[in-house]
Amino acid sequence: MSVVDWAQVLTGIAAILAVFVALWQARISRDAARDQLRMSREDLKVHLLLQYEDRWEAPTMMALRRALAGRLLDSHVYRASSALPDSTYDVIGDEIPGFFESLAFMHRRRDIDTDAAWAFFDYWAQRYWAALQSFVGTDRARHGADAWADFEGLVRVFRAHSATHGGVRPVDEADLEDFLKQERHVGA
């Protein structure tokens, strides 16, 4: 083989090596981009959850929580045997259950992590869900069985999560009354 032939062989080998190096670099770039997207998604989940926490702790929301707790205590509709009179239904409002419905929707879309949502909101979600059963029943009778379905689903997820993290203790009327008394003075 002549020098020219060897040069062509070496050029071919170099070209093949260059292709393999380019493919290897493309794979590394793809993996890095995938990792960056995953990290960005996780950052967005945390950011969204912190926005919900900010909303929950905002003075406006605390005022709504105080007002709702007062209405529920005064009307006694948080008790399991209580029916919800139309006059009470109309003044309960949907701000607090709507907050949890929104949080639950974002959780169902996997925009919020279960562990984090449970750690931040389990206590309130389970108690408000229990306290608002008369309201939910009346709302479902008026607007259909799907009313507040995401909120209900989130509470189920929280109960299951609680069972794997130390057990679930049902919320009874005495717990609800104590909870609502605390909420009646939240942020005041």
PENORDA-V371067 format. One record per residue. N is the residue number from 1. PSI is psi in radians with two decimals (none if undefined). NEAR is the number of other C-alpha atoms within 8 Angstrom. D_LAST is the distance of its C-alpha to the last C-alpha in Angstrom with 2 decimals. Layout:
# PENORDA-V371067
N/PSI/NEAR/D_LAST ; N/PSI/NEAR/D_LAST
This chain:
# PENORDA-V371067
1/2.43/5/93.25 ; 2/3.00/5/93.30 ; 3/-0.66/6/90.80 ; 4/-0.74/7/89.66 ; 5/-0.76/8/89.08 ; 6/-0.65/9/87.06 ; 7/-0.72/8/84.99 ; 8/-0.70/8/84.24 ; 9/-0.83/8/83.29 ; 10/-0.64/8/81.02 ; 11/-0.73/8/79.49 ; 12/-0.78/8/78.85 ; 13/-0.74/8/77.28 ; 14/-0.68/8/75.10 ; 15/-0.74/8/74.02 ; 16/-0.76/8/73.12 ; 17/-0.70/8/71.17 ; 18/-0.66/8/69.37 ; 19/-0.79/8/68.35 ; 20/-0.71/8/67.02 ; 21/-0.72/8/65.11 ; 22/-0.75/8/63.63 ; 23/-0.72/8/62.61 ; 24/-0.76/8/61.09 ; 25/-0.65/8/59.11 ; 26/-0.71/8/57.97 ; 27/-0.74/8/56.72 ; 28/-0.75/8/54.87 ; 29/-0.73/8/53.31 ; 30/-0.78/8/52.36 ; 31/-0.70/8/50.77 ; 32/-0.71/8/48.85 ; 33/-0.71/8/47.65 ; 34/-0.77/8/46.62 ; 35/-0.71/8/44.70 ; 36/-0.72/8/43.02 ; 37/-0.73/8/42.02 ; 38/-0.77/8/40.65 ; 39/-0.68/8/38.60 ; 40/-0.74/8/37.35 ; 41/-0.76/8/36.36 ; 42/-0.72/8/34.46 ; 43/-0.72/8/32.73 ; 44/-0.68/9/31.76 ; 45/-0.79/11/30.39 ; 46/-0.77/9/28.16 ; 47/-0.76/8/27.11 ; 48/-0.76/10/26.33 ; 49/-0.71/11/24.27 ; 50/-0.58/8/22.25 ; 51/-0.72/8/21.74 ; 52/-0.72/9/20.40 ; 53/-0.75/9/18.03 ; 54/-0.75/8/16.88 ; 55/-0.77/8/16.48 ; 56/-0.62/8/14.54 ; 57/0.01/8/12.02 ; 58/2.60/8/12.02 ; 59/-0.67/7/9.24 ; 60/-0.78/6/11.54 ; 61/-0.65/10/11.94 ; 62/-0.65/12/8.39 ; 63/-0.70/10/8.39 ; 64/-0.70/10/11.76 ; 65/-0.75/12/10.94 ; 66/-0.80/12/8.57 ; 67/-0.78/9/11.48 ; 68/-0.78/11/14.12 ; 69/-0.73/12/13.08 ; 70/-0.78/11/13.09 ; 71/-0.72/11/16.44 ; 72/-0.71/13/17.88 ; 73/-0.81/12/17.15 ; 74/-0.62/6/18.47 ; 75/-0.23/7/21.50 ; 76/0.32/8/22.23 ; 77/-0.11/13/23.54 ; 78/-0.25/14/22.25 ; 79/2.48/8/25.15 ; 80/-0.57/8/28.31 ; 81/-0.02/4/30.49 ; 82/2.35/9/28.39 ; 83/2.73/6/29.73 ; 84/1.91/10/27.58 ; 85/2.62/6/28.54 ; 86/-0.66/6/29.00 ; 87/-0.63/6/26.55 ; 88/-0.71/10/23.74 ; 89/-0.77/11/25.04 ; 90/-0.44/7/24.82 ; 91/-0.15/7/21.14 ; 92/-0.73/10/19.90 ; 93/2.95/7/20.59 ; 94/0.26/6/21.53 ; 95/-0.83/7/18.84 ; 96/-0.90/10/17.60 ; 97/-0.55/11/21.16 ; 98/-0.63/8/22.45 ; 99/-0.84/8/20.48 ; 100/-0.57/10/22.14 ; 101/-0.73/12/25.42 ; 102/-0.81/10/25.46 ; 103/-0.76/10/24.71 ; 104/-0.68/12/27.42 ; 105/-0.79/10/29.83 ; 106/-0.61/10/29.57 ; 107/-0.77/13/30.08 ; 108/-0.59/8/33.08 ; 109/-0.04/7/34.53 ; 110/0.46/7/34.17 ; 111/-0.21/10/32.08 ; 112/2.35/13/29.49 ; 113/2.45/9/30.65 ; 114/-0.85/7/30.24 ; 115/-0.80/7/29.50 ; 116/-0.78/9/26.78 ; 117/-0.73/12/25.17 ; 118/-0.81/10/25.38 ; 119/-0.65/7/23.88 ; 120/-0.66/8/20.89 ; 121/-0.05/8/20.25 ; 122/-0.86/11/22.31 ; 123/-0.90/7/19.69 ; 124/-0.73/7/17.63 ; 125/-0.82/10/20.82 ; 126/-0.69/11/22.67 ; 127/-0.73/11/20.08 ; 128/-0.66/9/19.28 ; 129/-0.81/12/23.05 ; 130/-0.73/10/23.76 ; 131/-0.43/12/21.22 ; 132/0.27/10/22.58 ; 133/-0.70/10/26.26 ; 134/-0.74/13/27.01 ; 135/-0.83/10/25.54 ; 136/-0.78/10/27.54 ; 137/-0.77/8/30.65 ; 138/-0.74/10/30.50 ; 139/-0.66/10/29.92 ; 140/-0.62/11/32.83 ; 141/-0.61/8/35.01 ; 142/-0.65/6/34.38 ; 143/-0.03/8/34.49 ; 144/2.75/8/36.37 ; 145/-0.30/7/36.09 ; 146/-0.10/7/34.85 ; 147/2.24/9/31.49 ; 148/0.42/9/28.76 ; 149/-0.65/9/31.57 ; 150/-0.73/11/30.13 ; 151/-0.83/15/26.82 ; 152/-0.75/9/29.01 ; 153/-0.68/9/31.21 ; 154/-0.72/10/28.44 ; 155/-0.68/12/27.31 ; 156/-0.76/8/31.00 ; 157/-0.77/8/31.27 ; 158/-0.71/11/28.26 ; 159/-0.77/9/29.85 ; 160/-0.72/8/33.15 ; 161/-0.71/10/31.65 ; 162/-0.65/10/29.90 ; 163/-0.53/9/33.30 ; 164/-0.06/7/34.84 ; 165/0.82/6/32.07 ; 166/0.07/6/31.82 ; 167/2.82/7/32.00 ; 168/2.24/7/30.09 ; 169/2.11/4/28.62 ; 170/2.57/4/28.17 ; 171/2.04/9/24.83 ; 172/3.12/6/25.63 ; 173/-0.66/9/24.07 ; 174/-0.72/6/22.69 ; 175/-0.77/8/21.01 ; 176/-0.75/13/19.60 ; 177/-0.78/9/18.30 ; 178/-0.76/8/16.59 ; 179/-0.85/9/15.22 ; 180/-0.60/12/13.93 ; 181/-0.70/11/12.33 ; 182/-0.79/8/10.45 ; 183/-0.54/10/9.68 ; 184/-0.39/12/8.64 ; 185/0.18/8/5.40 ; 186/2.30/10/5.48 ; 187/0.09/6/3.80 ; 188/none/3/0.00
